[in-house]
Amino acid sequence: MKKRVLICVQKDIKNAINWALKDLPEVSPQYFDHVYQMEKLFESDINFCGIIIDSQIDGESTTPFLQKIRDKSKIKILLIVSTDTGKQEIINLIQDKMVDNVIVRPFSANQIVDAVAKLCGIHISKEKPWYMYTKPE
């Protein structure tokens, strides 16, 4: 059975995350444009292994949402830090254990794959990913 991951990030990084997750066929991503959509789903369904969320969505901090989630559940959360997010806010989220992992922009596909695998408890093989094979000329 595939492991579901809820994803709510800014539109400019959605494709990069989707591309990176192709290396994890065990993961079924479900994308949201707004935090309130994820909040609605979270009220009725908690059958997923983790959340990937941007620190800023539509110019607003996602910290209040993270606090609501932490009050209700111990679901694992990967925070993608935007440049607009203050250092103290990030430090507070980590110290208060609101997030399980943090990735700072810009990030690589490998960072996303490693973080999501860790969130969902997936073992990653040490083979080269499919996109690393190139035809020599």
C-alpha positions in Angstrom: 0.0 0.0 0.0 1.3 3.5 -0.9 2.0 5.9 1.9 0.1 9.2 1.5 1.9 12.5 2.0 0.0 15.8 2.3 1.8 18.7 0.5 1.0 22.4 0.8 3.7 24.5 -0.7 4.1 27.6 -2.8 3.4 27.1 -6.4 7.0 27.8 -7.5 8.3 24.7 -5.8 5.4 22.3 -6.4 6.9 20.8 -9.6 10.3 20.4 -8.1 8.8 18.4 -5.2 6.7 16.3 -7.6 9.7 15.6 -9.7 11.8 14.5 -6.7 9.1 12.2 -5.4 9.2 10.1 -8.6 12.2 8.4 -6.9 9.8 7.2 -4.2 7.2 5.0 -5.9 5.9 4.0 -2.4 4.7 7.6 -1.8 1.4 9.0 -3.0 1.5 12.8 -2.8 -1.7 14.8 -2.3 -1.3 18.5 -3.1 -3.2 21.4 -1.6 -3.1 25.1 -2.5 -4.2 26.5 0.9 -3.8 25.4 4.5 -7.5 25.5 5.2 -8.0 22.7 2.6 -5.5 20.5 4.4 -7.1 21.4 7.7 -10.5 20.2 6.4 -9.0 16.9 5.3 -7.2 16.5 8.6 -10.4 16.7 10.5 -11.9 13.7 8.7 -8.9 11.6 7.6 -5.6 11.1 9.4 -4.4 8.1 7.3 -1.2 9.5 6.0 2.5 9.3 6.9 3.5 13.0 6.9 3.0 16.6 5.9 5.3 18.7 3.7 4.4 22.4 4.3 6.0 25.7 3.3 6.7 28.1 6.1 4.8 30.8 4.2 1.7 30.3 2.1 0.2 33.3 0.3 2.3 35.6 2.4 1.1 34.2 5.7 3.0 32.1 8.2 1.9 28.5 8.6 2.9 28.4 12.3 -0.7 28.6 13.6 -1.7 25.6 11.5 1.4 23.7 12.7 0.4 24.4 16.3 -3.2 23.1 15.6 -1.8 19.9 14.0 0.6 19.3 16.9 -2.2 19.7 19.5 -4.2 17.0 17.7 -1.6 14.6 16.4 2.0 13.5 16.3 2.0 13.3 12.5 5.5 14.0 11.1 6.0 17.4 9.5 8.7 18.5 7.0 8.9 22.3 6.9 10.3 24.0 3.8 11.7 27.3 4.9 11.0 30.4 2.7 13.3 33.3 2.5 10.6 35.5 4.1 10.6 33.4 7.3 12.5 34.9 10.2 15.3 32.9 11.8 13.8 33.2 15.3 10.5 31.7 14.1 12.4 28.7 12.6 14.4 28.3 15.8 11.2 28.4 17.9 9.5 25.8 15.7 12.4 23.4 16.1 12.8 24.0 19.8 9.1 23.5 20.4 9.2 20.3 18.3 6.5 21.6 16.0 8.4 20.1 13.0 10.4 16.9 12.5 12.6 18.1 9.7 13.5 21.4 8.0 14.7 22.0 4.5 15.9 25.5 3.5 15.4 26.9 0.0 17.0 26.3 -2.4 17.0 22.6 -2.1 17.9 19.6 -4.2 15.8 16.6 -5.2 18.0 14.4 -3.1 17.2 16.5 0.0 13.5 16.1 -0.6 13.7 12.3 -1.3 15.8 11.7 1.9 13.5 13.8 4.1 10.3 12.2 2.8 11.8 8.7 3.1 12.7 9.5 6.7 9.2 10.9 7.4 7.5 7.8 6.0 10.0 5.2 7.2 11.1 4.1 3.7 14.5 2.5 3.2 16.3 4.1 0.2 18.5 1.8 -1.9 22.0 3.0 -2.7 21.6 2.7 -6.4 21.9 5.7 -8.7 18.5 7.3 -9.3 17.1 7.0 -12.8 17.9 10.6 -13.7 21.6 10.1 -12.9 22.1 7.7 -15.8 23.3 9.5 -19.0 24.4 8.2 -22.3 28.1 8.9 -22.9 28.9 10.5 -26.2 
